[in-house]
Amino acid sequence: MEKKEKPLEKMTAKELREMALGLPGIHGVHAMKKEELITAIRAAKGIIEPEPKKEKHIVIKKEKVVLTVAELKQKVKELRAKREEFLQQRNLKMAEILRKRISRLKKRTRRAA
């Protein structure tokens, strides 16, 4: 029974060099980097390169909006009014969310002062 070879990408550079030394047509093995070794071995064996995986979504961060202390306090006042409305409507989930936002804004005012 044949021993299954592990994928070239999972092999170390040392293992790839040993494999490349045994293949005809590959020269300068010891000076090659891992990626170069993989491409040379694939070319020598006639293996087609696999298609690259899809790239991950790149998330672009928004620029932070710097607010003054007065603007932050105004925003806190607005959120408190909204929170009172939600409490009267018995929407406790939204009231809790607004409470956390108010808390964060209050922390920012303390840092900005």
Order of alpha helices (4+ residues) and beta strands (2+ residues): alpha-alpha-alpha-alpha
